[in-house]
Amino acid sequence: MPSAPSSVAASLSALTAISPLDGRYGRQTAALRDVFSEYAFMRARLRVETHWLIGLSRLGLPELAPLPPESVARLDALVEQFSVADCEEIKAIEAQTNHDVKAVEYWIKRRTADDPALKAAAEFIHFACTSEDINNVSHALMLAQGRFVLQDRLRALLARLRELAHAYADVPMLSRTHGQPASPTTVGKEFANVVLRLGAAIDAISRVTLLAKMNGAVGNYNAHLSAYPAVEWEAFSRSVVEGLGLAHNTHTIQIEPHDYMAELFDAIARANTVLLDLDRDLWGYIALGYFKQKLKPGEIGSSTMPHKVNPIDFENSEGNLGIANALLRHLAEKLPVSRWQRDLTDSTVLRNLGVAFGYCLVAYESCQRGLGKLEINAAAIAADLDGAWEVLAEPVQTVMRRYGVPEPYEKLKELTRGKSITREVLHAFLRELEIPPAARDALLAMTPASYVGKAAELARRS
């Protein structure tokens, strides 16, 4: 029987972390700790609470005097200088209140009690807000940062793929449709296809508008109007949200309905799918010998087969993209669904935003590392092309059609289908064709390597 696990809890480290994002892949995901961690979430809440209070103080409410510049600076400093120790203080308050947002409110009151203006304004901290007013804005701020991090890595991948497209624009390569030899292309053109797809996907991620709301318990400004019925609360709420760089959602229940999140996650998943397709294709081309991989001294490919140099980076990227997309699609499907005016199923799910983004980063870095190891094997690619003269059946039957040769497709099908055609066999067929001599000579001069159409031009346009 297997032994029972130790009852002594190991201290948290990269070696004891349950999630590989904090363990094995901790270096790759470090950039997200300042975006999606509990500390980052608490700091975002603090930013929203102070921003709301400062805005209220400028609204001309009779019971809330405008905050002097030094008090505003004090609130700004709470956000800018917010530390892990500060977060631990809030968590200690939360342990008593069992409410995280209320703990932030109490912490602000404690930290500003020595400032007369802020002490007088203490009960306007979190005024008329529901917790979700603070949380939804915080999530939007976090997603803005997280999107920036992902796009930065995606654009680096895009730049590398464009370099490869241009560098190999003129290198002819046998295509494969349904896994079978098909009309030739160039290596650069195949990279260019990915460049255009990935560029469009990145643009789609950029176009998603990040929304937020600050309209009270069920989205109607009920509490706001009960206290100050003459205030244009919707306009004020819009100003606060837009002042944080977000777009204002006018119609919500208690929660911002998360439709924009679904749009964002779907867009990221589409970019990931483009890269997953690339990973699989490159894996296949390495298997065919079209690419070699740069060797790293001391690296081992197999514990028993010394010769192996495995395409592990593309495999790692593919696997982590799959996990990322599974999470992103769950988020996109689940978050817009809430019972009546709200339930808490979104709350626990939203705590996994960083997990989905983290697997994206791991995948992107693995793909980038794999691209950096690629070395083209021009001899293998050329040999593959030279063994596939049957692919010239397409241009031959197309020219035959032009000059009215009867049943051109059928004649080429009989000659080539399921057969390995040599240069000599094809040329013998061409010499018997009743077409103009110039057209025959052009076909006789053609090789699989020269039959690439506009591939090189298209590659350079990427």
N, C-alpha and C positions, 0 to 999 in steps of 0.2 A: 504493500500500500504506500502511496506517496505520503511524505511527511507533512504535518500540518504547518502552515506558515507561521513565522515568528510572531509572537504577540506583542513584541516591542516595535513600536512604530519607528521606521527609519526617518531621519531628518530629510527634508526636501532638498534635493540637489538634481543635477542633470542625470545622475545615475539612478536616482530613486523616484523620479517623476513618473506618474502613471501615463501621461500623454507624451508621445514622442515629440510633440511640438515644443514642450518645455524640457525634454530630455535630449534624445539623439539629434533632433533638428533645432535645438534651442538657438544656435548661432544664426540659422537662416530666418528665424521668426522674431529675433530680438527687436526689430524695428516696430513690431506691433505691440510691444509691452506698454509703450507710452500712448497707445491708441485705444486698446480694447481691454486692458486689465481692470481689475476692481478699483485700483488706484486711479486709473485714467477716467473711469466712469464717475467716480466720486468727484474728481476735479472738474469734469464737465458739468455735473450737477451744481457745484459751487459757482461755476461761471454763470450758469443760467439764473440761479437765485440772486446773485449780486447784480447781474445785468437788469433783472426785473425790478429790484429795489431802487437802483439808480434811476431807471426810467420813471418809476412811480414818483420819486422825489421831484421830478421835473414836470409833473402833470398839473401842479397847482392845487393839489388837494389841501383843504383848510387845516386838516390835522397832521399834515406831513410837510414840514418845511423843506425847501431845496437843500440838498446835502452840500456842505462846503467842499471846495476842491480837495482839501486834505482828507476828508472822510471818504470821498470817492477814490482817492489814491489808496487809501487804506483798504478798501474793498478790492480794488484791482490787485493790490499786493497779495491779498489772501489767495487769489487765483494764481498769480504768476509765481509765487514762492511756495505754493502748496507742495508739501513733502509727504513721503511715505509715513513719517511719524505723525503728521497731521491726519492722514487717512486712518491710521491706527486709533487715534483719539476718537474720530467719528465712529469707527467700528465698535469702540468701547461703549459709546452712547447708544448705538444701535442694539448692543447686547441687552441694554435695559429697556429700550423702547420697542424692540422688535419691529422697527420701521426705519428703513435706511434713509428715506428722504427727510423724515422728521428729524433724524439725527443730524443731518446737514444743517437744518434750520437752527437747532439748538447749539450746534458748534459755532455757527456764525454769531449768534447772540453772545456766547461766552467770550469769543475772541474780540468782540467789538464793544464790550460792556464799559471799557475805560474811555471810550470816545463819546462825549456828551451828545453829539448830533446823532450818532448811530444808536446810542442807547435809547434816545427819544423815538427813534424810528423802528425800534426792535419788533413791534407787533405788525409792521408792514413787510417784514421778511416773510416770504411765502404768502403774501396777502391774496386772498381769493383764489389761490391756486389749488388744484388737485395734484397729487404726486405725479400723475401722468403728464401734467403740463411741464414739469421739470424733466422727467425721464425721456419723453419723446424728443424734446429739443436736444437733450444730451446725446441720445442715440444718433440723431441727424448730424451733430457736430463730430461725433466719433466716426461715422461713416464717411464724412467729408475727408477726414484725415486718412482713413483706411483706403479710400478710393485713390487718393493721391499716391500712397505707397505702392498699391498694386499697379497703377498706371505707369509709375516710374519704372518698375521692373518690366512691364509689358513693352514699354517703348524701347528699353534696352534690348530686349529680344527682337523687336521689330527692326532696330538698326542693324543688328548682327545678321538677320535674315536678308536684309537689303544688300548688305555687303557681299554675302554669298551669291545672291542673285546676279549682281553685277560682275563679280569675279568669274563666275562660271557661265556667263551668258552665252558664250560661243562653244561650249563643250557639248557635242551631240550625245544623246543618250537614247537608248531604246525604251519606248513607253511600254506599259503593260496594262491592257484593259482586260478585265476578268482574269488577270494573272497571265494572259497570253501576249506574245509579242504584238505590238501595235505601232502605228505611225510614230516615227521618232520625234523627240523634242530636244531640249537642251537642259542640262542640269540647272543652269541659272533660271530658266523659265519655270521649272518646278518649284524653286524657292520663291520666285516672283508671285506665283499663285497664292502662296501662304502670306506673303507680304501684303497683298491687296486684301485678303480676307481678314487678317489680323488687324490691319489698320482700320478697316471698317468696324470691326468689333470694338476696338479701343474708342473710336469716335462715339459708338453707341453708348458705351459706359459713361463717357463725358457728358452726353446729352441728357442724362437722367437728372431731373430736377429734385433736389432734396427738400422735402416739405416738413413743416412743424406747425404745431398749434399751441396756443395758450388761452383757452376759452372756457376753462372750468370743468366741473364734475361730469357734465354730459354734453358739453360743447355749446351751451347757450348763454354763457356769461351770467348765469343766475345769481351767484353770490356777488359778483361785481356790481350788478345793477341794484341789488338790495341795499348795498352800502352807498353807492354814488350813482343814482339813476340818471344824472345829467351828463355823465362822462361818456364820450364816444369810445367805449371799450374795445370794439372791434378794430377801430383804427389804431388805438394804442397797442393792442396785441400785435397787429401787423408790424408796427414800427419796431417793437422789441424783437420779433422773430427775424425781420429783415435786417435789423442792426447786427445780428449774429451771422449774417451771410446766408440765410436760408430763405426759402419761399414759404409764404403763409397759406395754410390750408383753412379755408373759411368754413367748411362743413365737416364736422366730425362727431363721433360719439364721445365717450370719455377718453378713448385712445385715438391718436392719429391712426387711420386705418391701415397703414403700412403698404398701401398699393405701390408707392414709389420704391419701397424697399424691394418688393417683388420684381419690379421692373429692373432695378439695379442688379439684383442677384441673377436674374435671367440673362442680363447683358454680360455679366462676368462669366457665367456658365457658357455662353456662346463663344466667348474668347477662349475659354479653356478647351472647348470642344475642337476648335481650330488647332490648338497646340497638341491635343491628344492625337488628332489625325496626323499631324506632322511627326510626332513621336513614333507612331506605328510605321509610317512610311520609311523613316530613316532607319528604324530597326530592320526593316525588310531590305533596304538597299545595302546596309552593312552585311546582312546575311548573304546577299548576292555578290559581295566583294566590290561593289561600286565605291564604297568608302572604307578606308582603314581608320584606325583610331590611334592617336598619338600615345606612345607608351610612357608610363610614369615609373621611374625607378623604384623598385621595391614592391610595386603593386602586384597582387596575385589575382588571376582570373578564375581559378578553380583550385579547390583543395586537393584534387587528384589528377587533373589534366593540365599540365604545365603550359601547354601551348595556347590556352584560351585567353582572348581579350574580349570580354563580354560588353555588350552595349548597355551597361547597367544604368547609365545616366538617363537614357530615354525610357528605360523600363521603370525607373524610379519616378520620373516625371509622369508617365502614364498612370501609374498606380495612385499617386497623390492627386492628380487631376480628377481621377474617378471619385476619390473620397470627397474632394472639395465640391464637385458638382452634385454629389448625393446630398451633401449638407445644404448647398445653395438652393437646390430645388425643393428640399423640404422647407427651408425658410420661406421661399417664394410661395409655396402652396399653403403653408400653415398660417403665417403671420397675418394675411388679410382676412382671416376667419376668426370672428369673435362672437360669443353668444350675447345677444341683445346689446346693451350699451357697453358691456365689457366683461371679460373674464380674465383670469390670470395665466392662461396657457401661453400667452405671448411673452410674459415676463421671464420665465425660465428659458424659453427658446432664444430670446434675444441675448442672453448671456453667452451664447455660443457664436456670436458674430465673428469674434476673433479666431475661433477654431476654423471656420470655413475659410477666412482670409489667410490664416496661417498655412493651411494645406496648399493654397494657391501659391504662396511664396516659396514653399519647399519645391513644388513642381516647377516653377519658373526658373529657380536657380539650377535645378538638375538639368533642365533643357538647355539652359545657357552653357552650363559646363560641358554637356555633350556636344553642342555645336562647336565649342572651342577645341575639342579633340579631333574633329573630323579632318581627314586628309583624303582628297579625291584619288581614286585609283584609275587614272585615265586609261591605262593599258587594258584593264578588265572591262571597262565600259566600251572601249573601241572593239575589243574582241567579241563582245556580246552583240554589238551592232553588225559586225562583219559576218556573223553567223546567222543573220536574219534577213536575207535578201527577199524573202517572201513579202516583207512589208511594202515593197515597191509595187506589189500588185495594185495597190490603191491608185497611185498616179498613172500607172500604165492603162488601167481600164477607164480612168477619167479622160485621158487623152484620146483613147479609142472612141469614147462617146462623142467627143468633140468632132471627130472626123467621120462619124457615121458608120463605124465598123459594127456590123450586127452582133448582138448578144455579147458585148464586151465583158460584162460582169460574169456571165456564165462561162466564158472561155477562160478567164483568170481563175475562177473558182475551180474548174477542172484541173488547171495546171498546179494550183498552189494549196488548196484546202487540205489541212492536215499533213502537209508535206514540208520537208526541209528543202528549200529551193536554193541552188547555188547561183553564183553570178553567171556561170556558163549556160545553165538551163534557161535563165531569164533572158539572156542576150540572144540565145538561139530563137526563142519565141519572138523577140522584138524584130529580129531581122526578117521574119516572115510576114510582118504586119504590113498591110496596105495603107500606110499613112504617109504624109509628106516627109521627104528625107530629113529636113531640118528638125521636125518633131521627133523622128526616130533617133537622130543623133543626140538630141537633148536627153531622151530617155536612156540611151546607151551610156551617156556621161554621168548619169545620176547614180549615186550610191546611197546606202542607208544613212551614212553619216552626213550626206549633203541634203537629204530630204527632211528639212526641219522647218520649212515655211518661215513665218515671222517670229519664231521662238526667241531668237537672240534680241531682236528689236523689242519685243514685248518684255523680255527680262530686264533690259536697260531702262524701260519706262516705269519700272516698279519703284 
